[in-house]
Amino acid sequence: MHYLVIENKQQEELTYDIAGFFWDNGNEVSIQSSYTPTDHNYRSADCIISLDNNSFSEQDILTTKPLIHFCHDGVYSNLIPHPYKIFEFKGLNERTLTAFFSWCTRLNLFKK
């Protein structure tokens, strides 16, 4: 799969940790600061990955592409009907991100 990771300068280290996780699991990864519907990486991406420093908001979820959204209170996705919290944590940091990746690995999620 091809994941487009939208870079968050305030969470740069976590942005690259997330991109690294998908890359290490055999996926194609592109990183860029923003996107438009006509952008080549956006059009070729199977899923968009975004990071936010705040809590979840409905407007954070795209309706045109599959999305995984990391924010302060968990990980959300529109891959199933309605934006759904697929993983909950209290604060987005390296420790909670590691817990999410461990959970994904145990369930064989995001493996190519």
N, C-alpha and C positions, 0 to 999 in steps of 0.2 A: 504494500500500500504506500501511497505517497501522502505524507502529512505536511501541511504548511503551518509552521509555528510562527505566530505573530509576536514579534519581539516586544518585551516590556523592559524599557531601560531602567526602571526603578527596581525591577526584579531580575536583572540580567543574569545573575548566577543561576537562579531557578529556571529561567528560560532555557539556558543551555543544558541544565540537568534534564529537563523534560525532552528536549531535542535529542540528547544523548541516549535516553532510555529507548525512544522509538528507533533510533539508528542502531543501537546495540541489539535490538530484536529483529534486525533484518529488513527494516523498512527504509524507504526513501524519505528524506527530510529536507525541506527548504525552510530557511529562516529569513524573514523580512519584517520591516517596521510597520508596514500597512499593506493593504491590498485593495484592488478594485475588481469588479466582476469581469473586466476585460484583461486583467493581468494573467500572463502565461502560467505562473505558479498556482494562482487561484483556480484557473480553469482545469489544470491537470491534477490538482490535489483531490484525494479521495476524502480527506477530512481536514478541518481547520482546527488548530489548537490555539487557545488564547489564555492569557493570564490577566488577572485583575487584582489590585490591592484591596478592593472593597468587598463587601458581601454581595451575594448574587442579586441580580436584577433581571426581570424578564427581557428587557431590551438588550441584554448581553448575548442572547441566543439568536444565531442566524436561522433563517428559514429556508435558505436556498441550498445549503451544503450541510453535510454532517459536521457537527462541532463538538469538541470537548473543551469545556471552559473551567479553568482552575481559578478559584477565588478564595477569599478569606475564610469562608465557612464550608468549603467542600469542593467537590468536582461535579460538574453538571454536564449533561449531554442531551442533545436532541435526537440521538440515534434511536430512541424509543419514543412512543407518543408523548407529547408534552415535555417541556424541559424537566428533566428528572435528575435528582441528586443521586449520583452513583457511588459516591464516597463522601463521608462526612469527617471533618476535622475542625479543630478550633485554632485557626491561624495558619496561614500559608507560609511555611518555612521549610528548611532542608529536612528536618526530622519528620514532619508530616508528609512531605513529598516522598521520602524514603519508605514510609509506611504504605503509601498508595502504590508505589512501584512493587513492593514486596507482595501486596495483595494481588496485583495484576499478574505477577510471575507465578504465584500459587495457582491462579485460575487459568494460566496460559492465555491471558488476554494480550492482544496487540502483537502476537507472534506472526511472523510472515509465513 
